[in-house]
Amino acid sequence: MRYAQLVIGPAGSGKSTYCNALVQQGVDLNRNIEVVNLDPAAEYFDYQPVVDIRELIHVQDTMEDEELHFGPNGGLVFCIEYLLENSDWLHDKLGDQEDDYILFDCPGQIELYTHLTAMKKLVKQLQDWNFNVCSVFLVDVQFMTDGAKFLSGTMAALTVMVNLEIPHVNILSKMDLLSVGARKRLDRFLDPDAHAILGDIELNGMSAFNEKHRNLTETIGKLIESYSLVRFIPLNLKDHESIADILITIDNVIQYGEDQDVRSKDYEEEDPENSD
């Protein structure tokens, strides 16, 4: 069995930084965690990828091609679809080593995860290659500190969960950048409460749109609260324990290590004559 995290989320949510942090965590734990770069528009990251989609296709190629002339967003979608059409290239690059643990650092094009089918097809391909796959959805916590934004981010996470149909973990990134006041406001939402969310929206002023759709907002909040559909795990990259907790959570989700043999140590039987 092989293991994979599909690291996804909006642009600027800290996906590459997260991947690098887990690679370093793996070094500390004497575990080999590797990263595959699937962002054809990436310019810089701290880790050394074992596979880089830019060796196959770069988003700039789609923008400069005389026939295609894509913009940045359309180019990203085209590159992922091109990767799927050339999946043999990815398969050869990945090899077939058992117990691989790979992070797939994905593009920041949110449409790839909310309603397009390309990433879902990639997941199916990885599963066919004997990968246990978990999607890790990162959201910048600085955009989740008031009721309306938190509800919006929660619905985006739920949409991704429904679209990909695989085990899923939501992470609030960049916790180390929050002020004390913002952290206190956020605490009310980490355990979703419809009244807290709605109250925060009203506190910040009801626009005509919010007033019109007040009942809808309250119903959505109650749905999330009642069925525990979405939960976020805070991640502080400056806190070693926070990173460790995230890794343990995801390891449990993808059943990492459950098929490994239990290691036992043999002890010499104590001589009864020498015992007290």
C-alpha positions as CSV (number, residue, x, y, z in Angstrom):
1,M,0.0,0.0,0.0
2,R,1.1,3.6,-0.7
3,Y,-0.1,6.8,0.8
4,A,-0.9,10.2,-0.6
5,Q,-2.1,13.6,0.6
6,L,-3.7,15.8,-2.1
7,V,-2.8,19.2,-0.8
8,I,-5.4,21.6,-2.2
9,G,-6.9,25.1,-1.5
10,P,-7.1,28.6,-2.8
11,A,-4.0,30.5,-4.1
12,G,-1.9,31.9,-1.2
13,S,-3.3,29.5,1.4
14,G,0.1,28.1,2.2
15,K,0.1,24.7,0.4
16,S,3.8,24.6,-0.6
17,T,4.8,25.9,2.9
18,Y,2.7,23.2,4.5
19,C,4.3,20.5,2.2
20,N,7.8,21.7,3.2
21,A,6.9,21.7,6.9
22,L,5.7,18.0,6.7
23,V,8.9,17.1,4.8
24,Q,10.9,18.5,7.7
25,Q,8.6,16.8,10.2
26,G,9.3,13.5,8.4
27,V,13.1,14.1,8.7
28,D,12.6,14.6,12.5
29,L,10.6,11.3,12.7
30,N,13.0,9.4,10.5
31,R,10.2,9.0,7.9
32,N,10.6,9.6,4.2
33,I,7.9,12.1,3.1
34,E,8.2,13.3,-0.5
35,V,6.5,15.9,-2.5
36,V,5.2,16.0,-6.1
37,N,4.6,19.4,-7.6
38,L,1.4,19.5,-9.6
39,D,1.3,23.3,-10.0
40,P,2.4,24.2,-13.5
41,A,2.6,27.9,-12.6
42,A,4.8,27.4,-9.5
43,E,7.8,29.7,-9.4
44,Y,9.5,28.9,-6.0
45,F,9.2,26.4,-3.2
46,D,11.6,25.3,-0.4
47,Y,11.3,21.5,-1.0
48,Q,12.9,19.5,-3.7
49,P,10.1,17.7,-5.6
50,V,10.5,14.1,-6.7
51,V,8.3,14.8,-9.6
52,D,7.6,18.2,-11.2
53,I,4.7,18.7,-13.7
54,R,6.7,21.7,-15.2
55,E,9.0,19.1,-16.8
56,L,5.9,17.9,-18.7
57,I,4.1,21.2,-19.3
58,H,4.2,24.7,-18.0
59,V,1.3,27.1,-17.8
60,Q,3.3,29.6,-19.8
61,D,3.4,27.2,-22.7
62,T,-0.4,27.3,-22.9
63,M,-0.5,31.1,-22.7
64,E,2.1,31.6,-25.5
65,D,0.9,28.8,-27.8
66,E,-0.5,30.4,-31.0
67,E,-3.5,28.0,-31.1
68,L,-4.4,27.9,-27.4
69,H,-3.8,31.4,-26.1
70,F,-5.2,30.5,-22.6
71,G,-5.3,32.9,-19.7
72,P,-3.7,31.9,-16.4
73,N,-6.8,30.1,-15.1
74,G,-7.7,28.3,-18.2
75,G,-4.0,27.4,-18.6
76,L,-3.9,25.7,-15.2
77,V,-7.0,23.6,-16.0
78,F,-5.5,22.6,-19.4
79,C,-2.3,21.6,-17.8
80,I,-4.0,19.2,-15.3
81,E,-6.1,17.7,-18.1
82,Y,-2.9,17.3,-20.2
83,L,-1.3,15.5,-17.2
84,L,-4.2,13.1,-17.1
85,E,-3.9,12.4,-20.8
86,N,-0.3,11.6,-20.2
87,S,-0.7,9.7,-16.9
88,D,1.9,7.2,-18.0
89,W,4.5,9.9,-17.6
90,L,3.4,10.4,-14.0
91,H,3.2,6.7,-13.3
92,D,6.8,6.2,-14.6
93,K,8.1,9.1,-12.5
94,L,6.4,7.9,-9.3
95,G,7.6,4.3,-9.7
96,D,5.9,1.5,-7.7
97,Q,7.8,1.5,-4.4
98,E,5.6,0.1,-1.5
99,D,4.9,2.4,1.5
100,D,5.6,5.6,-0.4
101,Y,4.2,8.6,1.4
102,I,3.7,11.5,-1.1
103,L,2.3,15.0,-0.8
104,F,0.8,16.2,-4.1
105,D,1.2,20.0,-4.1
106,C,-1.7,21.1,-6.3
107,P,-2.5,24.4,-8.1
108,G,-4.5,27.2,-6.4
109,Q,-7.3,27.1,-9.0
110,I,-10.3,26.5,-6.7
111,E,-12.6,25.4,-9.6
112,L,-10.4,22.3,-10.0
113,Y,-11.7,21.1,-6.6
114,T,-15.2,22.5,-6.3
115,H,-16.9,21.4,-9.6
116,L,-14.5,20.3,-12.3
117,T,-13.8,16.6,-12.7
118,A,-10.0,16.7,-13.5
119,M,-8.8,16.3,-9.8
120,K,-11.4,13.6,-9.2
121,K,-10.0,11.7,-12.2
122,L,-6.5,12.1,-10.8
123,V,-7.6,10.7,-7.5
124,K,-9.1,7.6,-9.3
125,Q,-5.8,7.2,-11.1
126,L,-3.8,7.3,-7.9
127,Q,-6.2,4.8,-6.2
128,D,-5.6,2.5,-9.2
129,W,-1.9,2.8,-8.5
130,N,-2.5,1.5,-5.0
131,F,-2.5,4.8,-3.1
132,N,-4.7,5.5,-0.1
133,V,-5.6,9.2,-0.8
134,C,-6.7,11.9,1.5
135,S,-7.6,15.5,0.4
136,V,-6.1,18.2,2.7
137,F,-7.9,21.5,2.1
138,L,-6.1,24.6,3.4
139,V,-7.8,27.9,4.0
140,D,-5.9,31.0,5.1
141,V,-7.3,31.7,8.6
142,Q,-7.0,35.5,8.1
143,F,-10.0,35.2,5.8
144,M,-12.1,33.2,8.3
145,T,-12.3,35.5,11.3
146,D,-15.9,36.8,10.9
147,G,-19.2,35.0,10.5
148,A,-19.9,35.7,6.8
149,K,-16.4,34.7,5.7
150,F,-16.3,31.7,7.9
151,L,-19.6,30.5,6.5
152,S,-18.3,31.1,3.0
153,G,-15.1,29.1,3.7
154,T,-17.1,26.3,5.3
155,M,-19.3,26.0,2.2
156,A,-16.3,25.9,-0.1
157,A,-14.8,23.1,2.0
158,L,-18.1,21.2,1.9
159,T,-18.3,21.6,-1.9
160,V,-14.8,20.1,-2.2
161,M,-15.6,17.2,0.1
162,V,-18.7,16.4,-2.0
163,N,-16.9,16.7,-5.3
164,L,-13.9,14.6,-4.6
165,E,-15.6,11.9,-2.5
166,I,-12.5,10.9,-0.6
167,P,-11.4,11.1,3.1
168,H,-10.9,14.8,3.8
169,V,-9.2,17.1,6.3
170,N,-9.7,20.9,6.6
171,I,-6.9,23.0,7.9
172,L,-6.8,26.6,8.9
173,S,-3.3,27.7,7.9
174,K,-1.2,30.7,9.0
175,M,-2.5,30.6,12.6
176,D,0.9,32.2,13.7
177,L,-0.1,35.4,11.9
178,L,-3.3,36.0,13.8
179,S,-3.6,38.7,16.4
180,V,-4.8,37.8,19.9
181,G,-8.1,39.5,19.2
182,A,-8.7,37.7,15.9
183,R,-7.8,34.4,17.6
184,K,-10.5,35.0,20.3
185,R,-13.1,35.7,17.5
186,L,-12.1,32.6,15.7
187,D,-12.5,30.4,18.8
188,R,-16.3,30.8,18.5
189,F,-16.3,29.3,15.0
190,L,-13.9,26.3,15.5
191,D,-16.8,24.4,17.0
192,P,-19.5,25.7,14.6
193,D,-22.5,27.3,16.2
194,A,-25.3,28.7,14.0
195,H,-26.2,31.4,16.5
196,A,-22.6,32.6,16.9
197,I,-22.1,32.8,13.1
198,L,-25.4,34.6,12.6
199,G,-24.8,36.9,15.5
200,D,-21.4,37.9,14.2
201,I,-22.9,38.7,10.8
202,E,-25.6,40.9,12.4
203,L,-23.0,42.5,14.6
204,N,-21.0,43.6,11.6
205,G,-24.1,45.1,10.0
206,M,-26.9,43.5,8.0
207,S,-26.7,44.4,4.3
208,A,-29.8,44.3,2.2
209,F,-28.6,41.0,0.8
210,N,-27.9,39.5,4.2
211,E,-31.3,40.6,5.5
212,K,-33.1,39.0,2.6
213,H,-31.2,35.7,3.0
214,R,-31.1,35.7,6.8
215,N,-33.2,32.5,7.0
216,L,-31.0,30.8,4.5
217,T,-27.8,31.7,6.3
218,E,-29.3,30.5,9.6
219,T,-30.4,27.2,8.0
220,I,-27.0,26.6,6.5
221,G,-25.4,27.3,9.9
222,K,-27.7,24.8,11.6
223,L,-27.1,22.2,9.0
224,I,-23.3,22.4,9.6
225,E,-23.8,22.4,13.3
226,S,-26.3,19.5,13.5
227,Y,-24.5,17.1,11.3
228,S,-20.8,18.0,12.0
229,L,-20.3,18.2,8.3
230,V,-17.2,20.4,8.4
231,R,-14.5,20.8,11.0
232,F,-11.3,22.9,10.8
233,I,-8.0,22.0,12.4
234,P,-5.8,25.1,13.3
235,L,-2.2,24.8,12.0
236,N,0.6,26.9,13.5
237,L,3.8,26.2,11.6
238,K,5.9,27.7,14.4
239,D,4.5,25.1,16.8
240,H,6.1,21.7,16.4
241,E,3.3,20.0,18.3
242,S,0.7,21.6,16.0
243,I,2.4,20.1,12.9
244,A,2.8,16.7,14.7
245,D,-0.9,16.7,15.5
246,I,-1.9,17.4,11.9
247,L,0.3,14.6,10.6
248,I,-1.1,12.1,13.2
249,T,-4.6,13.0,12.2
250,I,-4.0,12.5,8.5
251,D,-2.0,9.3,9.1
252,N,-5.1,7.9,10.9
253,V,-7.4,9.0,8.1
254,I,-5.3,7.2,5.4
255,Q,-4.5,4.3,7.7
256,Y,-0.8,4.8,7.4
257,G,1.1,2.1,9.2
258,E,-1.9,-0.1,10.0
259,D,-0.7,-2.9,7.7
260,Q,2.9,-2.9,9.1
261,D,4.0,-5.7,11.3
262,V,4.2,-5.1,15.0
263,R,7.8,-5.0,16.1
264,S,8.5,-6.8,19.4
265,K,11.6,-7.2,21.4
266,D,12.8,-10.5,22.8
267,Y,13.7,-10.5,26.5
268,E,15.8,-13.2,28.2
269,E,13.8,-15.1,30.7
270,E,15.0,-14.3,34.2
271,D,16.6,-17.1,36.2
272,P,14.3,-17.7,39.2
273,E,17.3,-18.4,41.4
274,N,18.6,-14.9,40.8
275,S,15.3,-13.1,41.5
276,D,14.6,-11.6,44.9
